[in-house]
């Protein structure tokens, strides 16, 4: 009987340890300044299920991302969602990005954005509150390559803003 109890402890208890595993809520946004094109190119990578839930709660309960015949309205919702939650300033002046499109790879959606006619960047600020409406523990990692300098910041629900200097 003692052996039986020991076997239960050895095999059953570890299973309970995995039931409380925490899912991480992370997005990564890469921002590259292409001086020759006077363009700020932005790629945001988000987990499809999290992004889908955010779009559902904000726009339409029937949204399903990464479907074969995805309705065109999905791009409108994505553009609106991102424009509401990503705010950019270059040299202390607000700029607006253009939503280029998206693509799916595995469980990730990549959203492509661009700011045109950027002559120079001395300072860059970003507010990124993407998915904060779903999860308070969401973290949005922002990586920049501006003026050949790489910088990274982690934005959180409590601190969704960053100011980076490149002069």
C-alpha positions, 0 to 999 in steps of 0.5 A: 500500500505504501508503494501505491501511495508513493507511485501516486505522488510521483506520477499524479502530483506533477500533472497538477503542477502543469494545470496552473501554467501561465500563458504569456501575452507578448507582441513584438513590433519591429520599427526600421527607418529606411533613410533612402526611402524616407520611410519608417517600416513597422512590423507587428507580430501578434498571436492570432488567437489573442488578436482575434479575441481583441477584434471580436470584443471590439467589432464583431463576435463572428470574426475568425482570423486566418480563414481561407476566404477571409472577408475584406472587412477584417482588414478594416477592423485590423487597421482601425484597431491598430490606429486606435492603439499605436500612436507615433511621434517623430521629432515631437510631431504626431505622424500617421501610419498607413496599414499595408496588410497582414500575413499569417505564419503558424500561430502569428499574424504579422501586420505591416505598417508604414510612415512615409516622407520621414526626412530625419529622426532625432526622437521617436515616441510610441504608445503601443496599447495593443491587446491591453484591452484584453490582458493587463499582463500583456507586454508589447516589445518594441525594437527599433533600428533607427539611424543605424542604432538598435534600441528596445523597450518593453511597454506594459499596461501601466507604462504604454509609452516610450521616448527614444532619442537618436541624435 
